[in-house]
Amino acid sequence: MDKLVLIFTHILTTCLSIIMLSGFSFGQGIIIKSGTKVIERSGNMILSRNWVNNGTFTDTGGTVTFAGTTQSLGGSSTATFNNITVSSGSTTKILTAGQKLAGILLGNGTLNVDGYLTLISTASSTALINGAGTGQVSGNVTMERYLPSGFGYEYFSSPFQAATINEFGDDIDLSASFTTFYQYDESRTSLGWVNYKSTTNVLSPMAGYAVNFGSVNIPNTVDVTSIVNNGNLSDTLYNNNKAYTKGFNLIGDAYPSPIDWYSSSGWTKINIDDAFYYFKTSASDQYGGNYSTFMKGISSDGIASNIIPTMQGFFVHVKDGTYPVTGILRMNNNVRVTNQSQSFLKGEKGISLLRFTASFSNNLSSPDYLVVYFDPKATSEFDGQLDALKLMNTDLSVPNVYVVTPNDRKISIKALPYATDTTYSVPLGLKINIAGDVIFKIRDIEGTFSEMRISLIDKVTSTEQDLLNNQEYKISLSVGEYKNRFFLNLSNSITDIPDNFPGPDLFSIYYSQGVLKAKINNLQGAEGADGSIMIYNLLGQTLFIHKIYEEGYHEFNIYLKDGIYIANFISGKNKIAKKILIKNQ
């Protein structure tokens, strides 16, 4: 890689000069004279003395590293840096206001910002402070958050130690008669929302807030200034089982960087369910919106992810139990990531799931979602480590669809247990706040579900509607909540070979002590006919395939865990499927 060694304290002194830098540039310090333009295209500019910019500096993809013992960043001009690194042992101070960062700040030494650095946010990326830094960033930092739309409510959190509501005074009207800023109190007997718009109120680390930005549907960029959070943070959450709040707590990303809800280290989650819940503002209702959920690698809407953007507020649920239940949520820098492209507000890969929607026929662009998937630990009831609860949408033009458990819990992401047969009947609930034509359909099918027959049962009309191949069920409904009416039926359809059952004598099969034993009574077809034995679990995953060329008794060494399996034998145009119950003890 090319290297440019800067051994002098200024770049150029002529009236107008342009210098291009790339690769590695090493130097004591740098002075950019008035009228001089320096463009860093890539690589790393490493300085051991002061940065003085009186001209123009353009950084299109590089990193400026401050590696000296004591340095400053000053001059009469400002610049937008791509990345800044402060090396271990270095103390660097920014002297000139208006400096900006578009990329990543890594502080292994000390950077004194003194209110002169802004982390900028655009539609494509948001600048951040890398949590892997071993040093500190001192002084006030300004952090921006780009919003694709400044319409209605957004759930915010603060990456700062003690910023106040007044920081939003240039973004919303805090003096308006209608409250525009809310905190959430889970212990309230009424709705949990509490007026919090006093300008002196502190934005607590890890707390979430609801902020209404108004009625204008155009992009907006919010900025907040204070001292950034770093290191260990903790919050105590509760489930008081109140009528409306039901153990939900509004929290948020408390760092000046995104965080990973499923980071392998850095989290302590005591009595906290696995799911978390995003809010997305309605496109037409300034005071309404819809919820999406993420858990176990599954997104309810296919958009939400485990990477939570900086300044993003979201709901979590403290588990049920003997009330009140106390939850503890702790995090440290290990949960922080350097994903700059994560969109505010806000998946899954390799997971078998069915994503199902309900929408009004006149608002097809805003459906409500539910997801079902298989898990061997699942039961028919709610499990906070496998299932996600349903938060009701506040946008009246969007239905609410969910799975209903036997004890009447409403679920947005439901793990299905292994059934004792090959048919699943999933009870659905539907709540609508306006009358209209509701359309049910499948949004996505992944993995095992693509091999199943899927239909919707309407018990009132005695209708069963196939939902495969983009088919849908449309029904006109009045305002209300519907239970015990709609059911999602799932049945195994392992192959596309037409079912033709020649009778119980085609083959027999059983399993004993690690040995699969089969008796083939009839191979169908002309001379030299053959057949195939296949073993599937209830997820539809193929565990065993073996070609059969002779009738008679066959044994196969295969270990199967306890459970129910499907054995298929296919010969010629005939197929027969049998269940095998395995108990190894």
Secondary structure as UniProt FT lines:
FT   STRAND          3..6
FT   STRAND          17..21
FT   STRAND          24..27
FT   STRAND          30..32
FT   TURN            34..35
FT   STRAND          36..40
FT   STRAND          44..47
FT   STRAND          51..53
FT   STRAND          56..59
FT   STRAND          63..66
FT   STRAND          70..74
FT   STRAND          80..81
FT   STRAND          83..86
FT   TURN            88..89
FT   STRAND          91..94
FT   TURN            97..98
FT   STRAND          99..101
FT   STRAND          104..107
FT   STRAND          110..112
FT   TURN            114..115
FT   STRAND          117..119
FT   STRAND          128..129
FT   TURN            131..132
FT   STRAND          136..138
FT   STRAND          141..147
FT   STRAND          153..157
FT   HELIX           165..168
FT   TURN            169..171
FT   TURN            174..175
FT   STRAND          181..184
FT   TURN            186..187
FT   STRAND          193..195
FT   TURN            199..200
FT   TURN            205..206
FT   STRAND          207..212
FT   STRAND          220..226
FT   STRAND          233..239
FT   TURN            243..247
FT   STRAND          248..252
FT   STRAND          259..260
FT   TURN            261..262
FT   STRAND          267..270
FT   STRAND          272..281
FT   TURN            286..287
FT   STRAND          289..295
FT   TURN            296..297
FT   STRAND          298..299
FT   STRAND          307..308
FT   TURN            310..311
FT   STRAND          312..318
FT   STRAND          325..331
FT   HELIX           333..335
FT   TURN            340..341
FT   STRAND          353..360
FT   TURN            361..362
FT   TURN            364..365
FT   STRAND          368..374
FT   TURN            376..377
FT   TURN            384..386
FT   STRAND          388..389
FT   TURN            396..397
FT   STRAND          400..404
FT   TURN            406..407
FT   STRAND          410..416
FT   STRAND          423..432
FT   STRAND          436..446
FT   HELIX           447..451
FT   STRAND          452..458
FT   TURN            459..462
FT   STRAND          463..466
FT   TURN            469..470
FT   STRAND          472..477
FT   STRAND          480..482
FT   STRAND          486..492
FT   TURN            504..505
FT   STRAND          507..512
FT   TURN            513..514
FT   STRAND          515..520
FT   TURN            527..528
FT   STRAND          531..536
FT   TURN            538..539
FT   STRAND          542..548
FT   STRAND          552..557
FT   STRAND          563..571
FT   TURN            572..573
FT   STRAND          574..582
//
